[in-house]
């Protein structure tokens, strides 16, 4: 088994206890190794360290845990770097969600102007991480969960030689959610989703070996008469049936833009505010469990559940232990999807062994969905460039190209409002 040193940037976040539970759940695959927790908050790092050490002891594993606020020191001589951080915290996410609404545009964590400014902040931090890695762990691989993961990976893969893979459970979760919406057993659905992160469609969708679409149609008709059915579950089934493909949940913001804008505008709290209300309870739960002999995370009181970032652990295991597995990854296209440039980061099944990660050829996207995806791909590339080395004008060009904006007037107004709000987390060049 791989005896590796993993640096976890974001090791004091609300998701960190669940992430460490995921790692320890697969601990036999990394026995004899080390995890360095890196974050800005010393108190929360100590809680996650204590939780991890006690879970390791209960499992009888030999994995060393350390914690530090010194990023470069923590990265020294690492084999793998796991990144899952949020510059500005949930307060910044609240701004991402609320400011665009004032301009008549959807505010969301990864989509539209909210996702755009999350990308600017995340990539600014990532540039410092890359600089540290090049100095103290130049042979390490980067496993990224920081949103928006496709734009972060686009910037890193275009401008550095550090091998990066970005990861998201979306291609696994989205089809299962659609199956449940149609009153089907998700375990009997076999699907493959490709495209962009938070922008993928199914190119295979078999239920007990047969096309699932007729069953989705039956479920949709039943859903229309279900008094407990949510509007979103009806819409996502309608979209799947219209396009003949299971969509990523985030397509709600494009194909039902007006409905979602109205709903987001009417909500008393943004999603970030809801999470901030729950955070004291999360940390109270983590403190309580850190004091117990055998910590057990309650999914209802843990941010994201008890097995967070599990796909990253799966991919690490497949690479460092040469598993020769196929898992959903976000990597440069290299011809895997015929509709996109080779250097565009796409979400596809990847073959993972000790040689690395190889995107598997998928052919073309369904023609009825590829146009929007190509627009999103152009936006992704422009945003990565603006974030890495651009100025205010580059940022406005990128934001104006986003399908939720498509207005120079709105792009300029939103950009200046949000840049001012996030000034302390952005490089000066993006403000000029």
Helices and strands as residue ranges (DSSP letters): E 5-9, H 16-25, G 27-30, E 34-38, H 42-59, E 64-68, H 71-75, E 80-83, H 89-102, H 112-136, E 141-144, H 149-159, E 164-166, H 170-181, G 186-188, E 189-196, E 199-207, E 210-211, H 213-224, H 231-243, G 249-251, H 252-255, H 257-266, H 271-290, G 299-301, H 310-320, E 325-332, E 345-353, E 356-359, H 367-389, H 392-400, H 408-421, G 423-425, G 428-431
